[in-house]
Amino acid sequence: MTLTNSIFRGVEREFYNYTENCRYLESLEERKKCVPAFRSSSDFSERVDTGGSVSDPVSIWFEKIEFLEEEIARFRIRTIPVAKMLAYLEECEPELCRLFYLRYVQQNKWITVETEMGMSEKARRTLRKKLVSKGARFLGMNRG
C-alpha cells in the first residue's frame, strides 16, 4: 500500500508530536481536577460589570470545565490511536516500536537510528515506510 506524500507527512507529524501531546493532555487533566468551584463565599453576591447582571460563578465554573473537557477530547483523539499502535507494535513488531521511540520520541537523527538498530539506510527506509503505513491505518488516515 502506498501513501500520498501529504498523508505520509501528516502521520509523521502526529508521531513527532505524540510525546508533547501526551504531556499536554496530562496537564489538561490536572488543570481540570484543580479548577476551583468558587473563589470564596462572597462570589454569590459579588457584582461584576457584566452589563448590569450579577456574575454567576457556577456558570463560569461550568464554562471552564466544558472548555477543558473539549480540549481533553481533542487531544485524546490524537493520542489514543498512536498509543494503541504502540501497544500493538510492542507485542507484535518490536523492531518498529524501537524505531518509533528512537526517532519520534527521542528524536535522534536517522544516522543514529541506523547505528542503534544495526541496519542500513535502505532497511531503515523500508521499516520507516512500514511504520508510517501502520500509523496511517491506526490514525484512520488510510482506509486501505
HELIX and SHEET records of a PDB file:
HELIX    1   1 ASN A    5  CYS A   34  1                                  30    
HELIX    2   2 SER A   41  PHE A   44  5                                   4    
HELIX    3   3 PRO A   57  CYS A   92  1                                  36    
HELIX    4   4 PRO A   94  PHE A  100  1                                   7    
HELIX    5   5 TYR A  101  VAL A  105  3                                   5    
HELIX    6   6 TRP A  110  MET A  117  1                                   8    
HELIX    7   7 GLU A  121  LEU A  139  1                                  19    
END                                                                             
